[in-house]
Amino acid sequence: MSDKNKNILLEGEEEILLDHDYDGIQELDNPLPSWWKMTFYGGILFSIPYVLYYGLMGGPSIQDVYEKDLAKLQEAQAEMASNLSSFSVTYFENWVSENNAVEMGTEVYEMNCAACHLDQGQGDIGPNLTDAYWIHGDGETEFIYNMVVEGYEDNGMPAWGEILSKEEIMAVTAYVNQKIIGTNIEGKEPEGEKFE
């Protein structure tokens, strides 16, 4: 090897210089950092009780954890569905009077309902909400609330109870009751039965 290609070693590196060289490249035997070694040995130590517990002592499997979490989720969904399906006119009226329900309902309507019922409820894909005709039900507050919660998939009305909170559903019900029903805006032809 010529002096031009000779490696320049720093002080103390002669002791850790490995014997082999490849195309004039030599390697130093630097020790691994202590944090790396501690992590490696810690992983080995952790794996022993882990394998014993989950492999030999009957610790819960991934399937067991999944089933437990799924049961909790289904319980929460059932509780939420029960909460959504319980409608009280008194509670609804109190909630509407204590909250800015119509303003909140306006936002909910514009974000979720206007695509099918249009901005003033005159109907497009969905029926006209401004007239006295109703396809399913009678237009009473409880009916509107339940229709929003459960939907009517056969006619394209999604079940918003799976997406909106109870407060949002009550707010949009209040908005439809106070700002849309009875405005008789010209739009989609009447559908269903007439209720006064």
Buried (B, 14 or more C-beta within 10 A) or exposed (E): EEEEEEEEEEEEBEEEEEEEEEEEEBEEEEEEEEEEEEEEEEEEEEEEEEEEEEEEEEEEEEEEEEEEEEEEEEEEEEEBBEEBEEBEEEEBEEBBEEBEBBEBBBEBBEEBBBEBBBEBBBBBEBBBBBBBBBBBBEBEBBBBBBBBBBBEEEEEBBBBBEEBBBBBBBBBBBBBBEBBBEEEBEBBEBBBEEEE
